[in-house]
Amino acid sequence: MELSLSGSENKNKYLVGSESMISQIFYNLVYNAIIYTPEKGLVKVGYSIKNNKYLVSISDTGIGISNQN
């Protein structure tokens, strides 16, 4: 599996909030992307900053979530 990281700026930025909750959210999203992506699949983690707010994206080539869920 390939893991791709990308961002639009290299400046230091800070997130305000509970460190443990923010860490848990990112861990869960990335972990789920990894375990549901096939061996030769791709997981992409990226971010951009728009209007002074972070936009974070995590995508993968895994099985996805059905429309029923």
C-alpha positions in Angstrom: 0.0 0.0 0.0 1.1 3.5 -0.7 0.6 6.4 1.7 0.6 9.9 0.2 0.8 13.1 2.2 0.3 16.6 0.7 -0.5 20.1 1.8 -0.7 23.6 0.4 1.6 25.4 2.9 4.7 24.5 4.9 4.1 27.1 7.6 3.6 26.0 11.2 -0.2 26.1 12.0 -2.0 25.2 15.2 -5.3 23.4 15.9 -7.3 24.5 18.9 -9.1 21.8 20.8 -8.6 18.8 22.9 -5.3 17.2 21.9 -6.5 13.7 22.7 -9.8 14.1 20.8 -8.0 15.6 17.7 -5.4 12.8 17.8 -8.2 10.1 18.2 -10.1 11.5 15.2 -7.1 11.5 12.9 -6.0 8.1 14.1 -9.4 6.6 13.5 -9.8 8.1 10.0 -6.3 7.1 8.9 -6.4 3.6 10.5 -9.8 2.8 8.9 -8.4 4.0 5.5 -5.4 1.7 5.9 -7.2 -1.4 7.1 -9.9 -1.3 4.4 -7.4 -0.6 1.5 -6.1 -3.5 -0.5 -2.4 -4.3 -0.4 -1.7 -2.5 -3.7 -4.1 0.4 -2.9 -3.5 4.0 -2.1 -4.3 6.1 1.0 -4.1 9.9 0.5 -3.9 12.4 3.4 -4.0 16.0 2.5 -4.9 19.5 3.7 -5.3 23.0 2.5 -6.1 26.3 4.2 -9.0 28.4 3.1 -10.4 31.4 4.9 -8.0 30.7 7.8 -9.5 27.2 8.3 -8.0 23.8 7.7 -9.6 21.5 5.1 -8.4 18.0 5.7 -9.0 15.1 3.3 -8.4 11.4 3.8 -9.2 9.2 0.9 -8.4 5.6 -0.1 -9.0 3.0 -2.7 -10.7 0.6 -0.2 -14.2 -0.9 -0.3 -16.0 2.3 0.8 -19.3 2.7 2.6 -22.5 1.5 1.0 -25.2 4.1 0.2 -27.4 2.3 2.7 -25.1 3.4 5.5 
